[in-house]
Amino acid sequence: MKAVIIEDEKIAAESLKGLINQLDEDIEILAILQTVEDSVDWLANNKQPDLLFVDIHLADGSSFSIFEKIEVKCPVVFTTAYDEYALKAFEVNSIDYLLKPINKDDLQRALNKYKNLKGQSSTVDYINVVNQLLAQTNVVSHYKEYFLVPERDKLIPLATKDIAVIYIDLKLIKAVSYSGKVYYMNQNLDELMSQLDPKRFFRANRQYIVAHEAVKDVSVWFGNKISINLIVPTEEKIIVSKARVTEFKNWFSF
């Protein structure tokens, strides 16, 4: 089997390649591509592989635009930092996704799914699934503008534009407004992130979601990590891992 990895993080790409080789030595990685432009060019000038591993966010934009620019005839396994609602629809449609950091069990599941589908589905089926992915992405583009949050004996609307940061504190989910007021949320961070516009909010780590307009500056941290400094005070430093620094920079400079 021949595969191509589309991933703009060199470390993440090499890690995925290593895991693939560990699980199946017969899989040949034909290329590792980092941008939408390079991916479109490669796919246009080479025989398409048996399988594509595609990161959602690339250095020059969303990987979804690859499918708008060129016909992709092979099945796709999407990779992402977060388990977002749109991606769940594609698991139902028999195209898998890998949640970063990728582990062997998830990768083995994806490879097994591909092998099972190979004998059951035609190429056209895969193309239709990708089209459904693009359509579903458009459907879920209407993100929350307000959340109902408790305040004393009432529920009040909290506008997302007023939220500077959302974080976990002793298993409680708190949202802090730009004025410094704290509100309690009844969803977990995964659920909240799926309802927030990813252009306006970034999941910095397992504990924090930050708003774009709340970011004051960024400090270089040890181990090639970064620390996000907000215009509102936080309980602790908001650290972004080395593997996701480029993703944050792309989001922040969008």
NUZA-462387 format. One line per 3 residues: their letters; for each residue x, y, z of N, C-alpha, C. Coordinates in steps of 0.02 Angstrom, whole numbers. Example, Ala and Ser with C-alpha at 12.3 -4.5 7.8 and 13.67 -1.06 7.14 Angstrom:
! residues 2
as> 660/-284/390/615/-225/390/660/-165/390 ~ 642/-112/354/684/-53/357/645/2/394
END
This chain:
! residues 254
mka> 42/-60/0/0/0/0/44/62/0 ~ 23/114/-37/61/176/-41/19/232/-10 ~ 52/273/30/17/327/66/56/392/61
vii> 20/447/70/50/514/72/26/548/136 ~ 72/583/169/56/620/229/56/695/212 ~ 2/729/229/-2/802/220/-6/832/290
ede> 49/861/311/57/885/380/111/938/382 ~ 96/998/408/145/1052/407/193/1052/466 ~ 180/1010/516/226/1003/572/274/945/559
kia> 338/960/550/387/909/533/390/853/585 ~ 390/873/648/394/823/702/332/777/701 ~ 273/808/693/211/769/691/210/722/631
aes> 235/746/574/236/705/513/283/646/521 ~ 342/658/547/390/604/556/366/553/608 ~ 332/579/660/304/534/711/250/489/681
lkg> 207/518/639/155/478/606/186/427/560 ~ 235/448/521/269/402/476/300/343/515 ~ 331/359/571/361/307/612/310/257/638
lin> 252/283/661/199/239/687/172/194/631 ~ 162/224/572/137/184/515/185/128/499 ~ 250/142/497/300/91/482/303/37/536
qld> 291/57/598/291/8/652/233/-41/645 ~ 175/-14/625/115/-56/621/111/-97/557 ~ 139/-71/503/136/-107/439/196/-87/396
edi> 245/-130/393/306/-116/355/294/-114/280 ~ 237/-141/257/222/-142/186/194/-76/160 ~ 179/-30/206/153/36/184/211/81/166
eil> 212/105/104/264/150/80/239/222/82 ~ 275/265/116/258/336/118/290/369/58 ~ 250/389/10/276/418/-52/300/489/-43
ail> 267/527/0/286/597/9/257/624/74 ~ 290/674/102/264/712/158/259/785/134 ~ 198/810/130/184/876/103/161/923/158
qtv> 180/986/153/168/1033/209/116/1086/195 ~ 99/1098/132/54/1152/116/-1/1130/68 ~ -53/1171/64/-107/1159/16/-79/1161/-55
eds> -39/1211/-69/-11/1220/-136/31/1160/-157 ~ 76/1137/-113/119/1080/-129/77/1016/-138 ~ 25/1010/-97/-17/950/-101/-55/946/-167
vdw> -83/1002/-187/-119/1005/-250/-72/990/-308 ~ -13/1019/-306/37/1008/-359/58/935/-362 ~ 72/905/-304/94/836/-303/39/789/-329
lan> -21/799/-306/-77/755/-326/-93/763/-400 ~ -81/822/-427/-95/834/-498/-42/802/-543 ~ 18/791/-516/73/768/-559/99/698/-542
nkq> 63/665/-497/83/597/-479/22/552/-475 ~ 33/487/-482/-21/440/-473/-44/444/-400 ~ -108/450/-390/-134/458/-322/-121/396/-280
pdl> -107/405/-216/-91/348/-172/-153/308/-155 ~ -142/255/-117/-198/215/-93/-234/249/-35 ~ -196/290/3/-224/321/63/-188/387/76
lfv> -227/437/98/-200/502/117/-210/513/192 ~ -158/536/226/-165/560/295/-160/636/292 ~ -213/671/311/-217/743/299/-232/781/364
dih> -186/825/382/-198/871/438/-250/923/417 ~ -292/944/463/-344/993/447/-315/1063/434 ~ -269/1084/478/-242/1152/473/-170/1149/446
lad> -159/1180/389/-93/1182/358/-66/1253/360 ~ -2/1260/342/31/1325/348/-2/1379/305 ~ -29/1358/247/-59/1408/202/-135/1403/198
gss> -166/1372/248/-239/1370/248/-267/1301/267 ~ -333/1295/260/-368/1233/276/-356/1181/222 ~ -345/1119/243/-334/1065/194/-398/1050/155
fsi> -456/1074/179/-518/1063/142/-513/1093/71 ~ -473/1147/65/-468/1180/0/-432/1136/-51 ~ -395/1087/-28/-362/1040/-75/-415/1006/-118
fek> -469/986/-86/-522/948/-120/-565/992/-166 ~ -560/1057/-154/-595/1104/-198/-555/1118/-261 ~ -488/1108/-257/-445/1125/-313/-427/1065/-357
iev> -433/1005/-330/-415/946/-369/-458/887/-347 ~ -473/843/-395/-513/784/-379/-470/733/-344 ~ -489/716/-284/-453/666/-245/-491/600/-250
kcp> -456/549/-275/-490/486/-290/-475/431/-239 ~ -438/447/-188/-421/396/-139/-452/412/-71 ~ -458/363/-27/-486/376/39/-439/420/81
vvf> -469/455/129/-432/503/169/-442/489/243 ~ -388/492/280/-391/492/353/-370/561/377 ~ -416/598/407/-401/666/430/-369/663/499
tta> -323/710/512/-293/717/578/-309/786/605 ~ -318/792/669/-335/856/699/-315/857/772 ~ -308/917/799/-291/924/870/-351/913/914
yde> -413/923/887/-473/919/928/-527/878/895 ~ -567/848/937/-624/808/914/-683/854/903 ~ -687/885/845/-741/932/830/-801/897/800
yal> -858/929/807/-922/899/785/-921/880/712 ~ -894/922/669/-894/907/597/-857/843/582 ~ -804/830/619/-764/771/604/-800/707/623
kaf> -842/710/673/-878/650/695/-924/624/639 ~ -950/668/599/-993/648/544/-956/605/494 ~ -891/616/488/-854/578/440/-836/509/464
evn> -834/499/529/-823/432/555/-884/389/537 ~ -943/418/542/-1004/382/523/-1002/364/449 ~ -973/409/409/-968/398/337/-909/355/317
sid> -879/322/365/-827/272/353/-758/299/334 ~ -748/365/340/-680/393/335/-660/411/406 ~ -602/387/428/-582/396/498/-544/461/508
yll> -533/479/570/-490/535/587/-448/515/647 ~ -390/545/653/-345/531/708/-339/594/750 ~ -349/587/814/-346/643/860/-274/649/887
kpi> -244/707/877/-176/718/901/-175/725/977 ~ -123/702/1011/-67/663/985/-88/593/965 ~ -67/571/907/-90/508/878/-56/450/914
nkd> -96/399/932/-68/340/964/-78/278/919 ~ -45/225/937/-45/165/895/-115/135/888 ~ -154/134/941/-220/104/939/-265/140/889
dlq> -264/207/890/-305/246/844/-282/236/772 ~ -217/235/763/-190/225/695/-207/156/669 ~ -201/105/712/-219/37/692/-293/32/673
ral> -335/67/710/-407/68/694/-418/97/625 ~ -384/151/610/-392/183/544/-368/138/488 ~ -311/105/498/-285/60/447/-331/0/437
nky> -357/-26/491/-404/-83/486/-467/-62/449 ~ -492/-2/463/-552/22/430/-539/29/355 ~ -481/55/337/-464/61/266/-463/-8/232
knl> -430/-56/264/-425/-122/234/-493/-155/227 ~ -537/-145/277/-605/-173/273/-645/-140/217 ~ -638/-75/211/-676/-38/160/-650/-51/90
kgq> -587/-67/85/-556/-76/19/-593/-128/-23 ~ -615/-181/11/-650/-234/-26/-725/-224/-31 ~ -750/-170/-1/-823/-160/1/-846/-99/-39
sst> -803/-47/-44/-825/16/-73/-786/34/-135 ~ -816/69/-180/-783/92/-241/-752/159/-229 ~ -710/182/-277/-678/247/-272/-729/303/-267
vdy> -785/296/-303/-837/347/-303/-864/358/-232 ~ -868/304/-194/-893/311/-125/-849/359/-85 ~ -783/354/-94/-738/397/-56/-746/470/-78
inv> -754/482/-142/-763/550/-166/-826/580/-137 ~ -880/541/-134/-942/566/-106/-934/583/-32 ~ -895/543/4/-885/557/75/-847/623/85
vnq> -797/635/44/-760/698/49/-806/757/33 ~ -849/749/-16/-898/802/-32/-944/815/27 ~ -964/761/61/-1007/768/119/-968/803/175
lla> -903/791/181/-861/825/230/-863/901/219 ~ -854/921/156/-855/992/140/-923/1022/155 ~ -976/986/137/-1044/1010/148/-1059/1016/223
qtn> -1037/966/262/-1049/966/333/-1012/1024/367 ~ -952/1038/342/-914/1093/369/-951/1159/361 ~ -984/1167/304/-1023/1228/293/-1083/1231/339
vvs> -1113/1173/351/-1173/1171/394/-1158/1193/464 ~ -1099/1172/490/-1084/1187/560/-1046/1253/568 ~ -1046/1294/517/-1010/1356/521/-1047/1409/562
hyk> -1108/1394/585/-1146/1440/625/-1131/1426/699 ~ -1085/1464/725/-1062/1452/793/-1102/1491/844 ~ -1096/1472/906/-1132/1504/960/-1114/1578/966
eyf> -1164/1619/972/-1154/1690/987/-1167/1705/1060 ~ -1207/1661/1092/-1224/1670/1163/-1227/1601/1197 ~ -1210/1601/1261/-1220/1544/1305/-1264/1566/1363
lvp> -1309/1522/1384/-1347/1535/1445/-1307/1511/1505 ~ -1292/1556/1551/-1251/1539/1608/-1288/1558/1672 ~ -1276/1520/1726/-1311/1535/1789/-1282/1596/1824
erd> -1325/1636/1852/-1305/1693/1894/-1357/1700/1949 ~ -1336/1681/2009/-1382/1679/2067/-1440/1632/2051 ~ -1502/1659/2050/-1559/1616/2038/-1586/1622/1967
kli> -1544/1646/1921/-1565/1657/1852/-1516/1626/1802 ~ -1539/1622/1740/-1495/1606/1684/-1490/1669/1641 ~ -1429/1690/1627/-1420/1752/1588/-1380/1737/1524
pla> -1389/1776/1471/-1350/1765/1410/-1280/1794/1417 ~ -1231/1754/1399/-1162/1776/1397/-1139/1775/1324 ~ -1125/1833/1296/-1104/1838/1226/-1033/1810/1218
tkd> -1023/1771/1166/-956/1743/1154/-904/1798/1141 ~ -927/1854/1113/-880/1910/1099/-854/1941/1163 ~ -889/1927/1220/-867/1955/1284/-821/1907/1322
iav> -811/1847/1296/-770/1796/1331/-697/1804/1311 ~ -655/1811/1361/-582/1817/1350/-547/1749/1356 ~ -569/1709/1403/-537/1644/1414/-587/1597/1448
iyi> -582/1533/1433/-621/1481/1466/-571/1429/1491 ~ -580/1406/1553/-531/1359/1580/-563/1313/1632 ~ -526/1259/1648/-547/1212/1699/-513/1230/1765
dlk> -552/1233/1818/-525/1246/1885/-560/1199/1934 ~ -523/1150/1958/-551/1100/2005/-615/1068/1976 ~ -611/1047/1913/-665/1013/1878/-723/1058/1860
lik> -718/1123/1877/-769/1171/1858/-746/1209/1796 ~ -793/1222/1750/-776/1260/1690/-795/1333/1700 ~ -746/1376/1695/-757/1447/1707/-742/1488/1643
avs> -784/1538/1630/-772/1585/1576/-760/1653/1608 ~ -707/1687/1584/-690/1752/1611/-702/1805/1557 ~ -740/1856/1573/-754/1910/1525/-696/1959/1524
ysg> -698/2004/1476/-645/2055/1471/-646/2102/1531 ~ -702/2106/1564/-706/2148/1624/-681/2112/1686 ~ -665/2048/1678/-638/2009/1734/-690/1970/1772
kvy> -753/1973/1752/-806/1936/1786/-803/1863/1767 ~ -816/1819/1816/-811/1747/1806/-881/1717/1802 ~ -892/1675/1752/-955/1639/1743/-941/1564/1742
ymn> -990/1525/1763/-984/1452/1763/-1021/1423/1704 ~ -988/1377/1668/-1017/1345/1609/-1035/1274/1626 ~ -1086/1247/1592/-1107/1179/1607/-1087/1128/1554
qnl> -1044/1149/1505/-1016/1104/1457/-942/1093/1471 ~ -914/1038/1445/-842/1029/1452/-807/1066/1395 ~ -740/1068/1398/-703/1108/1349/-710/1081/1278
del> -713/1015/1270/-723/986/1204/-788/1010/1173 ~ -842/1008/1213/-907/1029/1189/-907/1104/1172 ~ -877/1143/1216/-874/1215/1204/-835/1232/1141
msq> -778/1198/1132/-737/1214/1074/-773/1199/1009 ~ -815/1147/1009/-853/1130/948/-907/1181/933 ~ -925/1223/982/-977/1273/973/-949/1344/963
ldp> -884/1350/970/-851/1415/963/-818/1421/894 ~ -817/1481/867/-785/1494/803/-709/1485/811 ~ -679/1437/775/-607/1425/782/-564/1482/758
krf> -593/1530/721/-555/1589/702/-548/1637/761 ~ -596/1633/807/-597/1679/864/-569/1647/928 ~ -570/1580/932/-549/1546/993/-499/1491/976
fra> -451/1480/1021/-399/1430/1012/-393/1387/1074 ~ -392/1322/1065/-383/1275/1121/-309/1269/1134 ~ -284/1306/1182/-213/1310/1195/-185/1244/1223
nrq> -224/1212/1266/-204/1148/1295/-266/1116/1326 ~ -257/1065/1366/-315/1029/1394/-354/1072/1444 ~ -323/1126/1468/-354/1165/1521/-383/1232/1496
yiv> -356/1260/1442/-374/1329/1423/-398/1335/1350 ~ -450/1376/1341/-471/1402/1276/-463/1478/1280 ~ -428/1507/1231/-415/1579/1233/-448/1614/1174
ahe> -470/1675/1184/-498/1716/1131/-443/1754/1096 ~ -451/1763/1031/-400/1797/991/-387/1868/1017 ~ -440/1905/1031/-433/1974/1052/-406/1981/1123
avk> -405/1924/1159/-381/1927/1228/-305/1917/1233 ~ -274/1896/1179/-202/1883/1180/-163/1948/1178 ~ -123/1960/1230/-82/2021/1234/-16/2010/1198
dvs> 18/1956/1216/81/1938/1183/99/1866/1200 ~ 156/1844/1176/177/1774/1185/249/1773/1210 ~ 263/1730/1259/330/1723/1285/359/1656/1263
vwf> 424/1657/1247/459/1594/1230/470/1555/1295 ~ 453/1491/1293/458/1449/1352/510/1395/1339 ~ 532/1361/1391/583/1310/1382/555/1251/1341
gnk> 601/1215/1309/581/1158/1268/545/1178/1204 ~ 558/1239/1180/526/1265/1118/450/1272/1124 ~ 426/1278/1186/356/1291/1197/346/1367/1200
isi> 283/1387/1202/268/1459/1212/217/1467/1267 ~ 216/1526/1296/168/1543/1348/126/1601/1323 ~ 60/1592/1322/14/1644/1298/-3/1691/1356
nli> 9/1755/1346/-8/1805/1397/-71/1843/1376 ~ -120/1845/1419/-184/1876/1404/-189/1945/1436 ~ -238/1984/1412/-250/2049/1441/-290/2044/1506
vpt> -313/1984/1522/-347/1971/1587/-303/1922/1626 ~ -304/1926/1692/-262/1880/1732/-287/1808/1728 ~ -241/1760/1733/-258/1689/1732/-229/1655/1793
eek> -258/1597/1810/-237/1561/1869/-164/1537/1864 ~ -143/1520/1803/-75/1495/1792/-54/1510/1720 ~ 8/1496/1703/32/1509/1636/-4/1464/1586
iiv> -19/1492/1527/-53/1454/1474/1/1431/1425 ~ 20/1368/1430/76/1341/1392/50/1304/1330 ~ 80/1319/1273/65/1283/1210/125/1238/1195
ska> 112/1175/1182/166/1127/1170/205/1143/1107 ~ 265/1118/1103/308/1128/1045/274/1105/981 ~ 238/1049/984/206/1021/925/151/1065/897
rvt> 125/1112/938/68/1152/917/84/1227/911 ~ 147/1244/917/167/1314/913/151/1343/845 ~ 167/1306/792/153/1331/724/78/1340/713
efk> 39/1293/739/-34/1298/733/-60/1362/767 ~ -32/1376/826/-54/1437/861/-33/1499/821 ~ 28/1500/796/52/1558/757/9/1570/696
nwf> -10/1515/662/-53/1522/603/-121/1550/622 ~ -148/1525/678/-213/1550/703/-208/1623/722 ~ -156/1640/759/-151/1708/785/-139/1760/730
sf> -106/1740/677/-89/1787/623/-139/1784/565 ~ -194/1744/574/-243/1736/521/-280/1802/508
END
